[in-house]
Amino acid sequence: FFRCLYALPLLWWLMRREDAVYGGRSTRARGWALLAGVLFAGDLLLFHHAILLMGAGLATVLVNLQVVIVMIAAWLIWGERPSLAQAVAVPIALGGVVFISGVLEAEPYGNDPVLGSILAILTAVCYAGYLLLLRKGRDRQRAAGPIFDSTLTCGLTALAAGLVLGDFDPVPSLPMHAWLLLLALSAQVAGQVMIATALPRLPAATTSLILLLQPVLATIIAMIVLSESPTPSQLFGVTLILGGVLLGSARPRAARLR
């Protein structure tokens, strides 16, 4: 909730600057962005619980399954048949999930990696839906406006969920507020706006390679800073998922040539 709350003033200012240049957005476009924020709240809530159960590094890797989920959704909903490489990506990525969950070993890393894996996969589903809806609510010229709308509903949804579940803390103490402010300005404002600006301007292959830096760096940094220690089997699962994500995000050669 506070991640969104602290981000809203700056996002509102950036949105007003966009509107001054390009004019106001349609109600339909804003509606898609507002709905996307509800799914983004689900993404964050599930992700935070997954981190507690299996660690930040492994959870971040699993969330990147959204690439494969988007591919499957496009096939089932819009009839976009996957390429051979994309079809092969699905069992590879799912195999990585099995290794990361730790079901094949006696003492995997994490408090409950199986439940953590389930929550991380549900996180990926929410994130995939968020990206699909957000795409409907933005255009090439705008980034801050749709992010403002989605951040608004994300914060309200998180607040409602916290009140229902009983784990909402209305007055976190310092230095927690300082970390929340840093999270809002870095991840929610700078990160989300830069991603929304960059994605429409980059080739799909380049985008996929760049976005793969996130789970790789998250795993490495978590091992160094948070002293997380995934087992060799789980790290092998990380490799399988990253390979599956890379295959799943690749477009057929004919499409690239067009």
C-alpha positions in Angstrom: 0.0 0.0 0.0 2.7 2.5 1.0 4.8 1.6 -2.1 1.8 2.8 -4.2 0.9 5.7 -1.9 4.3 7.3 -2.0 4.6 6.8 -5.7 1.3 8.5 -6.6 2.3 12.2 -6.3 5.2 12.0 -8.6 3.3 9.8 -11.1 0.4 12.3 -11.0 2.9 15.1 -11.9 4.4 13.1 -14.7 0.9 12.2 -16.0 -0.1 15.8 -16.1 2.9 16.7 -18.1 2.0 13.9 -20.6 -1.6 15.1 -20.8 -0.4 18.7 -21.5 1.5 17.4 -24.5 -0.8 14.7 -25.9 -4.2 15.5 -24.4 -6.3 13.5 -22.1 -6.7 9.7 -22.5 -9.9 7.9 -23.3 -12.1 6.4 -20.6 -11.7 3.0 -22.2 -7.9 3.2 -22.0 -7.9 4.4 -18.4 -10.3 1.6 -17.6 -7.9 -1.1 -18.8 -5.1 0.5 -16.8 -7.2 0.7 -13.6 -8.2 -3.0 -14.0 -4.5 -3.9 -14.6 -3.7 -2.4 -11.1 -6.0 -4.9 -9.4 -3.9 -7.8 -10.9 -0.7 -6.0 -10.0 -1.8 -5.9 -6.4 -2.4 -9.7 -6.6 1.1 -10.0 -8.1 2.7 -8.1 -5.2 0.8 -9.7 -2.4 1.5 -13.2 -3.6 5.1 -12.4 -4.4 5.8 -11.1 -0.9 4.5 -14.3 0.6 6.5 -16.4 -1.9 9.7 -14.6 -0.9 9.1 -15.5 2.8 8.7 -19.2 1.9 11.5 -19.7 -0.6 13.7 -16.6 -0.7 13.8 -13.6 -3.0 16.1 -15.0 -5.6 14.1 -18.2 -6.4 10.8 -16.4 -6.2 11.9 -13.8 -8.7 13.0 -16.5 -11.1 9.6 -18.2 -11.0 7.7 -14.9 -11.5 9.4 -14.7 -14.9 7.3 -17.6 -16.0 4.9 -14.8 -17.0 6.6 -14.9 -20.5 5.5 -18.5 -21.0 2.0 -17.8 -19.5 1.4 -14.9 -21.9 2.4 -17.2 -24.8 -0.1 -19.8 -23.6 -2.8 -17.2 -23.1 -2.3 -15.7 -26.5 -2.7 -19.2 -28.0 -5.9 -20.1 -26.1 -7.6 -16.7 -26.2 -6.5 -15.2 -29.5 -5.5 -18.3 -31.5 -1.8 -17.3 -31.9 -0.1 -20.6 -32.4 3.3 -20.9 -30.7 6.4 -21.7 -32.7 8.3 -24.9 -32.2 10.8 -23.2 -30.0 8.0 -21.7 -27.9 6.3 -25.1 -27.6 9.5 -26.7 -26.4 9.9 -23.9 -23.8 6.9 -24.9 -21.8 8.1 -28.4 -20.6 11.6 -27.0 -20.0 10.3 -24.2 -17.8 7.9 -26.6 -16.0 10.8 -28.9 -15.4 12.7 -26.0 -13.8 9.7 -25.4 -11.4 10.0 -29.0 -10.2 13.7 -28.6 -9.4 13.2 -25.2 -7.7 10.3 -26.5 -5.6 12.6 -29.0 -4.0 10.3 -32.0 -4.3 13.1 -34.1 -5.6 15.4 -33.6 -2.6 15.2 -34.1 1.1 16.4 -30.6 2.3 15.8 -27.9 -0.2 16.4 -24.3 0.6 13.5 -22.3 1.9 10.9 -22.6 4.7 8.3 -24.2 2.3 9.6 -24.1 -1.3 6.6 -26.2 -2.6 4.0 -23.7 -1.3 6.4 -20.8 -2.3 6.6 -22.2 -5.8 2.8 -22.4 -6.1 2.4 -18.8 -4.9 5.2 -17.6 -7.2 3.5 -19.2 -10.2 0.2 -17.5 -9.2 2.2 -14.3 -9.0 3.4 -14.9 -12.6 -0.2 -15.4 -13.7 -1.3 -12.1 -12.1 1.8 -10.3 -13.6 1.0 -11.7 -17.1 -2.6 -10.5 -16.8 -1.3 -7.1 -15.6 1.0 -6.7 -18.6 -1.8 -7.8 -21.1 -4.3 -5.3 -19.6 -1.7 -2.5 -19.3 -0.8 -2.9 -22.9 -4.5 -2.1 -23.8 -4.3 1.0 -21.6 -1.2 2.7 -23.0 0.3 3.9 -26.3 3.8 4.6 -27.5 3.8 8.2 -26.4 2.5 7.6 -22.8 4.0 5.8 -19.8 3.3 7.7 -16.6 -0.5 8.0 -17.1 -1.3 4.2 -17.3 1.2 3.6 -14.5 -0.5 6.2 -12.3 -3.9 4.5 -12.9 -2.7 1.0 -12.2 -0.7 2.2 -9.1 -3.9 3.8 -7.8 -6.0 0.7 -8.0 -3.1 -1.5 -6.9 -2.8 0.6 -3.7 -6.5 0.5 -3.0 -6.7 -3.3 -3.6 -3.7 -3.9 -1.3 -5.3 -1.8 1.4 -8.6 -3.8 1.1 -6.7 -7.1 1.2 -4.7 -6.0 4.2 -7.8 -5.0 6.1 -9.6 -8.2 5.3 -6.6 -10.4 6.2 -5.8 -8.4 9.2 -2.1 -7.8 8.4 -2.2 -4.2 7.4 0.1 -1.9 9.5 -1.1 1.7 9.1 1.8 3.2 11.0 5.1 1.4 10.1 8.0 2.9 12.0 11.4 4.2 10.8 13.5 3.0 9.1 10.6 1.0 7.4 9.1 4.2 6.0 12.4 5.2 4.5 12.7 1.8 2.7 9.1 2.0 1.5 9.8 5.5 0.1 12.9 4.2 -1.7 10.9 1.3 -3.0 8.2 3.6 -4.3 10.6 6.0 -6.1 12.8 3.3 -7.5 10.6 0.3 -8.4 7.2 1.8 -8.8 8.0 5.2 -10.4 11.4 4.9 -12.1 11.3 1.2 -12.9 7.7 0.9 -14.1 7.8 4.1 -16.2 11.1 3.1 -17.8 9.8 -0.3 -18.6 6.6 1.1 -20.1 8.7 3.6 -22.1 11.2 1.1 -23.4 9.2 -2.0 -24.3 7.4 -0.6 -27.3 10.7 0.7 -28.7 12.8 -2.4 -28.5 12.9 -5.6 -30.6 11.4 -8.6 -28.9 14.6 -10.5 -28.8 16.5 -7.6 -27.2 13.8 -7.1 -24.7 13.8 -10.7 -23.7 17.6 -10.8 -23.1 17.5 -7.6 -21.1 14.6 -8.7 -18.9 16.4 -11.9 -18.1 18.9 -9.8 -16.2 16.3 -9.4 -13.5 16.0 -13.0 -12.3 19.8 -13.6 -12.8 20.8 -10.5 -10.8 18.1 -11.2 -8.2 19.5 -14.7 -7.5 23.1 -13.5 -7.3 22.3 -10.5 -5.1 20.1 -12.5 -2.8 22.9 -15.0 -2.3 25.4 -12.2 -1.5 23.3 -9.7 0.4 20.6 -11.9 2.0 22.9 -15.0 2.4 20.4 -17.2 0.6 21.8 -20.6 -0.3 19.8 -22.5 -2.9 20.9 -26.1 -3.4 22.6 -27.1 -6.7 19.4 -28.8 -7.8 17.4 -25.6 -7.3 20.1 -23.6 -9.2 19.8 -26.2 -12.0 16.0 -25.4 -12.0 16.9 -21.7 -12.3 18.9 -22.5 -15.4 16.0 -24.5 -16.9 13.5 -21.7 -16.3 15.7 -19.0 -17.7 16.2 -21.2 -20.8 12.5 -21.8 -21.1 11.7 -18.1 -20.7 14.3 -17.2 -23.4 12.8 -19.8 -25.8 9.3 -18.7 -24.9 10.0 -15.1 -25.7 11.6 -15.8 -29.1 9.6 -14.9 -32.2 9.6 -17.1 -35.4 12.3 -16.0 -37.9 9.6 -15.0 -40.4 8.1 -12.7 -38.0 11.4 -11.1 -37.2 12.1 -10.5 -40.9 8.8 -8.7 -41.2 
